[in-house]
Amino acid sequence: MSLSGRLESSTIKDYIEVSKPRIVIVLVITAVTSMLAATRFDGSPNSAWDISIWKLLFLIVCGSLSSMGASAINQFYDKNIDNLMIRTSKRPIPSGRLKANNVLIYGLALSAAAVILAWFTLNPMATFMIALGIFFYVVIYTLLLKRRNVWNIVIGGFAGSAASMAGWATTTNGMDLLGFLVGWIVFMWTPPHFWCLAIKTREEYSKAHVPMLPVVYGDKVTAKYIFINSLILIPYSISLYFFGLGILYLVVAAASGTLMTIYHYKLLQNPNPEFAWKAYKVTAPYLVIIFIAIALDSLWYFRF
């Protein structure tokens, strides 16, 4: 491969990296599974997964573009603190592989493209939720809360909920109570999951003057909040059965929620960075598992 070819390949990889592909995948999964689940609660409830392949494709594209764009803008804004943290110092901007202004233009272009494309291919409510997700992650979380408020990730977590709600709205052309409650699972799961990572990287956040919960209140207090949040999440997730979800979802929600709570209880007994990292990795698949269960629940729908 020529030098120009290697440079071009490297640049593409760097732009993929600033797009945070792992987050993109998780959010697209929540959007698609919510879209599928909503087919049980739309105008034809007896026909599950009766969706247009084009709607599905455009939801994936719009969801990906919005998440990629918001993530890129986030990394542009965080450029002056990323180089202070070991975990983020090798990102494309602080390492000098990409120019910050180019990443900003890239992020704004993708975000705008996501909203415009959604408007013409999905529906107004789905478009609104996609735009709201971008707004919450970029403006509410990144610009206003991350460096100023200890509850930054709690409030900012709604950005992830918007992806699920966009998927639900793509099917139903609106937002009903169940669609909102399903999306709210993301909001409930995000803080305890991220706080585990924050315990692991507390010293780095402290060095960068980011007021994450462990930095302000310490690991022990953070572990208590993580455990309490898990205790709230279990009954909340189970309660969605009484709003219309089925037995398959109920079983998965109870089992996965219990497993997560067990690890968070162990973290409460042993609040150190090493076990926090273990809890973070063990509970990371929760969101994907629960949303796949929601989608399959609509396909094999049974209730007591």
C-alpha positions as CSV (number, residue, x, y, z in Angstrom):
1,M,0.0,0.0,0.0
2,S,1.3,3.5,-0.9
3,L,2.0,6.1,1.7
4,S,-1.1,8.1,0.7
5,G,-3.2,4.9,1.0
6,R,-1.9,4.2,4.5
7,L,-2.6,7.8,5.6
8,E,-6.1,7.6,4.1
9,S,-6.8,4.3,5.9
10,S,-5.5,5.7,9.1
11,T,-7.7,8.8,8.8
12,I,-10.8,6.8,8.2
13,K,-10.0,4.7,11.3
14,D,-9.6,7.9,13.3
15,Y,-12.9,9.3,12.2
16,I,-14.5,6.0,13.1
17,E,-12.9,6.2,16.5
18,V,-14.2,9.7,17.3
19,S,-17.6,8.4,16.4
20,K,-17.5,6.0,19.3
21,P,-18.7,2.9,17.4
22,R,-19.5,0.8,20.4
23,I,-21.9,3.4,21.7
24,V,-23.4,3.6,18.2
25,I,-24.0,-0.1,18.1
26,V,-25.7,-0.2,21.5
27,L,-28.0,2.7,20.7
28,V,-28.9,1.3,17.3
29,I,-29.8,-2.0,18.9
30,T,-32.1,-0.2,21.4
31,A,-33.7,1.8,18.6
32,V,-34.3,-1.3,16.3
33,T,-35.5,-3.5,19.1
34,S,-37.9,-0.8,20.3
35,M,-39.1,-0.4,16.7
36,L,-39.8,-4.2,16.6
37,A,-41.4,-4.3,20.0
38,A,-43.8,-1.5,19.2
39,T,-45.4,-3.6,16.4
40,R,-47.3,-5.4,19.2
41,F,-48.8,-2.1,20.3
42,D,-49.5,-0.3,17.0
43,G,-52.5,-0.3,14.7
44,S,-52.1,-4.0,14.0
45,P,-51.2,-5.6,17.3
46,N,-51.8,-9.2,16.1
47,S,-49.0,-8.9,13.6
48,A,-45.6,-8.7,15.2
49,W,-42.6,-7.3,13.4
50,D,-44.7,-6.2,10.4
51,I,-42.4,-3.3,9.5
52,S,-41.1,-1.8,6.3
53,I,-37.6,-2.9,5.5
54,W,-37.0,0.7,4.3
55,K,-38.2,2.2,7.6
56,L,-35.8,-0.2,9.4
57,L,-32.9,0.7,7.1
58,F,-33.5,4.5,7.5
59,L,-33.8,4.1,11.3
60,I,-30.5,2.4,11.4
61,V,-28.8,5.0,9.2
62,C,-30.4,8.0,11.0
63,G,-29.6,6.5,14.4
64,S,-26.0,5.8,13.5
65,L,-25.5,9.2,12.0
66,S,-26.9,11.0,15.0
67,S,-24.9,9.0,17.5
68,M,-21.7,9.3,15.5
69,G,-22.2,13.1,15.1
70,A,-23.0,13.7,18.7
71,S,-20.0,11.7,19.8
72,A,-17.6,13.6,17.5
73,I,-18.9,16.9,18.9
74,N,-18.4,15.6,22.4
75,Q,-14.8,14.7,21.6
76,F,-14.2,18.1,20.1
77,Y,-15.4,19.9,23.2
78,D,-13.5,17.6,25.5
79,K,-10.2,18.0,23.6
80,N,-8.6,20.1,26.4
81,I,-9.3,17.5,29.1
82,D,-8.9,14.2,27.1
83,N,-5.1,14.7,27.1
84,L,-5.1,14.8,30.9
85,M,-6.6,11.3,31.2
86,I,-4.8,8.1,30.4
87,R,-8.0,6.5,29.2
88,T,-8.6,9.3,26.6
89,S,-5.2,10.7,25.9
90,K,-4.7,8.5,22.8
91,R,-7.9,9.6,21.1
92,P,-7.4,11.1,17.6
93,I,-7.6,14.8,18.7
94,P,-5.4,14.9,21.8
95,S,-2.9,12.6,20.0
96,G,-2.8,15.0,17.1
97,R,-4.0,12.5,14.5
98,L,-7.1,14.7,13.6
99,K,-7.5,18.4,13.8
100,A,-10.2,19.5,16.3
101,N,-12.0,21.8,13.9
102,N,-12.3,19.0,11.3
103,V,-13.9,16.8,13.9
104,L,-16.3,19.5,14.8
105,I,-17.4,20.0,11.2
106,Y,-17.7,16.2,10.8
107,G,-19.9,16.0,13.9
108,L,-22.1,18.8,13.0
109,A,-22.5,17.5,9.4
110,L,-23.5,14.0,10.6
111,S,-25.9,15.4,13.2
112,A,-27.6,17.6,10.7
113,A,-27.8,14.8,8.1
114,A,-29.4,12.5,10.7
115,V,-32.2,15.0,11.5
116,I,-32.8,16.0,7.8
117,L,-32.9,12.4,6.6
118,A,-35.2,11.3,9.4
119,W,-37.6,14.1,8.6
120,F,-38.0,12.8,5.0
121,T,-37.9,9.1,5.7
122,L,-39.3,8.4,9.2
123,N,-42.0,10.6,10.9
124,P,-42.0,13.9,12.9
125,M,-42.0,12.2,16.3
126,A,-39.1,9.9,15.4
127,T,-37.2,12.9,14.0
128,F,-37.9,14.9,17.1
129,M,-36.6,12.1,19.4
130,I,-33.4,11.8,17.2
131,A,-32.9,15.6,17.4
132,L,-33.6,15.5,21.2
133,G,-31.0,12.8,21.7
134,I,-28.4,14.9,20.0
135,F,-29.4,18.0,21.9
136,F,-29.2,16.2,25.3
137,Y,-25.8,14.6,24.7
138,V,-24.2,17.6,23.1
139,V,-25.8,20.6,24.9
140,I,-27.2,19.3,28.2
141,Y,-24.5,16.7,29.1
142,T,-21.4,17.8,27.3
143,L,-21.6,21.6,27.4
144,L,-23.7,22.3,30.5
145,L,-23.4,19.4,33.0
146,K,-20.3,17.3,32.5
147,R,-17.8,19.8,34.0
148,R,-20.2,21.6,36.4
149,N,-22.6,19.2,38.1
150,V,-22.1,15.9,39.9
151,W,-25.3,14.5,38.6
152,N,-24.1,15.0,35.0
153,I,-24.5,11.4,33.8
154,V,-27.9,11.1,35.5
155,I,-29.5,13.9,33.6
156,G,-27.5,13.3,30.5
157,G,-28.5,9.7,30.4
158,F,-31.7,10.7,28.7
159,A,-29.8,11.0,25.5
160,G,-29.7,7.2,25.3
161,S,-33.4,6.9,26.1
162,A,-34.2,9.1,23.0
163,A,-32.8,6.4,20.7
164,S,-35.2,3.8,22.0
165,M,-38.1,6.3,21.8
166,A,-37.2,7.2,18.2
167,G,-37.4,3.5,17.3
168,W,-40.8,3.1,19.1
169,A,-42.1,6.3,17.4
170,T,-41.0,5.0,14.0
171,T,-43.5,2.2,14.3
172,T,-46.3,4.0,16.1
173,N,-46.0,7.5,14.6
174,G,-46.2,8.8,18.1
175,M,-45.1,8.3,21.7
176,D,-47.4,6.5,24.1
177,L,-46.8,5.7,27.8
178,L,-45.3,2.3,27.2
179,G,-42.9,3.6,24.6
180,F,-41.7,6.2,27.0
181,L,-41.3,3.7,29.9
182,V,-39.3,1.3,27.7
183,G,-37.0,4.1,26.7
184,W,-36.7,5.2,30.3
185,I,-34.9,1.9,31.1
186,V,-31.8,3.4,29.4
187,F,-32.0,6.4,31.7
188,M,-32.3,4.1,34.8
189,W,-29.4,1.9,33.7
190,T,-26.9,4.5,32.6
191,P,-25.8,6.1,36.0
192,P,-24.9,2.9,37.9
193,H,-23.2,1.5,34.9
194,F,-21.1,4.6,34.2
195,W,-20.4,5.2,37.9
196,C,-18.6,1.9,38.0
197,L,-16.3,3.2,35.3
198,A,-16.0,6.5,37.1
199,I,-14.8,4.6,40.3
200,K,-12.2,2.9,38.1
201,T,-11.0,6.2,36.6
202,R,-11.6,8.5,39.6
203,E,-8.1,9.8,39.8
204,E,-8.1,10.7,36.1
205,Y,-11.4,12.5,36.4
206,S,-10.1,14.3,39.4
207,K,-7.0,15.4,37.5
208,A,-9.2,16.7,34.7
209,H,-11.5,18.5,37.2
210,V,-14.6,16.6,36.1
211,P,-17.0,16.4,39.0
212,M,-18.0,12.8,38.6
213,L,-19.7,11.3,41.7
214,P,-16.7,9.3,42.9
215,V,-14.5,12.4,42.6
216,V,-16.9,14.5,44.7
217,Y,-18.2,12.0,47.3
218,G,-15.7,9.1,47.1
219,D,-15.9,5.5,46.1
220,K,-17.9,4.3,49.1
221,V,-20.7,6.8,48.7
222,T,-20.8,6.1,44.9
223,A,-21.1,2.4,45.5
224,K,-24.1,3.1,47.7
225,Y,-25.8,5.1,45.0
226,I,-25.0,2.4,42.5
227,F,-26.6,-0.3,44.7
228,I,-29.7,1.9,45.5
229,N,-30.1,2.6,41.8
230,S,-30.0,-1.1,41.0
231,L,-32.7,-1.7,43.7
232,I,-34.9,0.8,42.0
233,L,-34.2,-0.5,38.5
234,I,-35.3,-4.1,39.2
235,P,-38.9,-3.2,40.3
236,Y,-39.1,-0.6,37.6
237,S,-38.2,-3.0,34.8
238,I,-40.5,-5.7,36.2
239,S,-43.4,-3.2,36.4
240,L,-43.4,-2.8,32.6
241,Y,-45.1,-6.2,32.5
242,F,-48.2,-4.5,34.1
243,F,-48.1,-1.9,31.3
244,G,-48.3,-4.5,28.6
245,L,-45.1,-6.3,28.1
246,G,-45.1,-10.1,28.2
247,I,-43.7,-13.1,30.2
248,L,-40.5,-13.5,28.2
249,Y,-39.5,-9.9,28.9
250,L,-40.5,-10.3,32.6
251,V,-38.3,-13.4,33.1
252,V,-35.3,-11.8,31.4
253,A,-35.8,-8.5,33.2
254,A,-35.9,-10.2,36.6
255,A,-32.9,-12.4,36.0
256,S,-30.6,-9.8,34.4
257,G,-31.6,-7.2,37.0
258,T,-30.9,-9.6,39.8
259,L,-27.5,-10.4,38.5
260,M,-26.6,-6.8,38.1
261,T,-27.8,-6.0,41.6
262,I,-25.7,-8.9,43.0
263,Y,-22.6,-7.4,41.5
264,H,-23.5,-4.0,42.7
265,Y,-24.0,-5.4,46.2
266,K,-20.6,-7.0,46.1
267,L,-19.2,-3.6,45.0
268,L,-20.9,-2.0,48.0
269,Q,-19.0,-4.5,50.2
270,N,-15.8,-4.0,48.3
271,P,-15.8,-0.5,46.8
272,N,-12.4,-0.4,45.0
273,P,-11.4,0.4,41.4
274,E,-10.6,-3.2,40.5
275,F,-14.0,-4.7,41.5
276,A,-15.8,-1.6,40.0
277,W,-14.1,-2.4,36.7
278,K,-15.3,-6.0,37.0
279,A,-18.9,-4.9,37.8
280,Y,-18.7,-2.5,34.8
281,K,-17.8,-5.3,32.4
282,V,-20.3,-7.8,33.8
283,T,-23.3,-5.4,33.8
284,A,-22.4,-3.8,30.4
285,P,-24.5,-6.3,28.4
286,Y,-27.6,-5.6,30.4
287,L,-29.0,-3.0,28.1
288,V,-28.6,-5.1,25.0
289,I,-30.0,-8.2,26.6
290,I,-33.0,-6.4,28.0
291,F,-33.9,-4.7,24.7
292,I,-33.4,-7.9,22.7
293,A,-35.8,-9.5,25.2
294,I,-38.3,-6.7,24.6
295,A,-38.2,-7.3,20.8
296,L,-38.5,-11.1,21.1
297,D,-41.3,-10.7,23.7
298,S,-43.4,-8.9,21.0
299,L,-42.8,-11.9,18.6
300,W,-43.6,-14.6,21.2
301,Y,-46.1,-12.7,23.2
302,F,-47.6,-14.4,26.2
303,R,-49.1,-13.0,29.4
304,F,-50.6,-14.6,32.5
